Amino acid sequence: MEDFYVIWENILMNFNFDKVVRTMEALNWTWYDEDYIDRQVVIKHAKKMIKEAYNKKQSVASGGFYAIYIPKEENVNDIEAIELKFVVESWVGERCEE
């Protein structure tokens, strides 16, 4: 579990949680289990997602957050990692088979 806390501290120090709060406020977006959004609420949800990804050793997504699990075999630095994203809009374009 020590690795989880190292990963979490790195994300906590570098991820722009305030930008997520401003985005959610601008969109009047809340989560079903929260009456309001502030930095602490956003951090609580992010930590939950990161912990789930770390424990399951797989990527998870909910409420705009994507916690992408990166096993050390797939990381150029040869260490286990988690990428945190907050996504408002996304699309994958594909060519249609005829």
C-alpha positions as CSV (number, residue, x, y, z in Angstrom):
1,M,0.0,0.0,0.0
2,E,3.0,2.3,0.4
3,D,3.2,2.6,-3.4
4,F,-0.4,3.8,-3.5
5,Y,0.5,6.7,-1.1
6,V,3.5,7.7,-3.2
7,I,1.3,7.7,-6.4
8,W,-1.5,9.6,-4.5
9,E,0.9,12.2,-3.1
10,N,2.3,12.8,-6.6
11,I,-1.1,13.3,-8.1
12,L,-2.3,15.5,-5.1
13,M,0.7,17.8,-5.6
14,N,0.4,18.1,-9.4
15,F,-3.2,17.7,-10.5
16,N,-5.2,20.9,-10.9
17,F,-8.2,20.1,-8.7
18,D,-9.3,23.8,-8.8
19,K,-9.7,23.6,-12.5
20,V,-12.1,20.6,-12.0
21,V,-14.1,22.6,-9.5
22,R,-14.4,25.6,-11.8
23,T,-15.4,23.4,-14.7
24,M,-18.1,21.6,-12.6
25,E,-19.4,24.9,-11.3
26,A,-19.6,26.4,-14.8
27,L,-21.6,23.3,-16.0
28,N,-23.7,23.2,-12.8
29,W,-22.5,19.6,-12.4
30,T,-22.6,17.7,-9.1
31,W,-22.4,14.0,-8.3
32,Y,-25.4,12.1,-7.1
33,D,-24.1,11.7,-3.5
34,E,-23.0,15.4,-3.1
35,D,-25.1,18.5,-2.6
36,Y,-22.3,20.8,-3.6
37,I,-18.8,20.8,-5.1
38,D,-15.6,22.2,-3.6
39,R,-11.9,21.2,-3.7
40,Q,-12.2,18.7,-0.8
41,V,-15.2,17.0,-2.4
42,V,-13.3,16.7,-5.8
43,I,-10.2,15.4,-4.0
44,K,-12.3,12.8,-2.1
45,H,-13.8,11.5,-5.4
46,A,-10.4,11.5,-7.2
47,K,-8.7,9.5,-4.3
48,K,-11.6,7.0,-4.4
49,M,-11.0,6.5,-8.1
50,I,-7.2,6.2,-7.8
51,K,-7.5,3.7,-4.9
52,E,-9.9,1.6,-6.9
53,A,-7.7,1.6,-10.0
54,Y,-4.7,0.7,-7.8
55,N,-6.4,-2.1,-5.9
56,K,-8.0,-3.7,-9.0
57,K,-4.9,-3.1,-11.2
58,Q,-7.1,-1.8,-13.9
59,S,-8.5,1.5,-15.2
60,V,-11.7,2.9,-13.8
61,A,-14.0,5.8,-14.7
62,S,-16.8,7.6,-12.9
63,G,-18.3,11.1,-12.7
64,G,-15.8,12.6,-15.3
65,F,-12.7,11.1,-13.6
66,Y,-10.6,8.5,-15.4
67,A,-8.0,6.7,-13.3
68,I,-5.9,4.9,-15.8
69,Y,-3.8,2.1,-14.4
70,I,-0.4,1.7,-16.1
71,P,1.5,-1.6,-15.1
72,K,5.2,-1.3,-14.9
73,E,5.7,-3.4,-18.0
74,E,3.9,-0.8,-20.1
75,N,5.5,2.3,-18.5
76,V,8.7,3.6,-20.0
77,N,10.0,4.3,-16.5
78,D,9.4,0.6,-15.5
79,I,7.3,1.5,-12.5
80,E,3.6,1.1,-11.7
81,A,1.7,4.3,-12.3
82,I,-1.8,5.8,-12.4
83,E,-2.8,8.6,-14.7
84,L,-5.7,10.8,-13.5
85,K,-7.9,12.6,-16.0
86,F,-11.1,14.7,-15.7
87,V,-12.9,14.5,-19.0
88,V,-15.9,16.6,-20.0
89,E,-16.1,15.6,-23.7
90,S,-14.5,12.8,-25.6
91,W,-15.0,11.0,-28.9
92,V,-13.3,8.2,-30.8
93,G,-13.7,8.4,-34.5
94,E,-13.6,5.1,-36.4
95,R,-13.7,4.2,-40.0
96,C,-16.9,2.4,-40.9
97,E,-16.6,-1.0,-42.6
98,E,-18.5,-1.3,-45.8
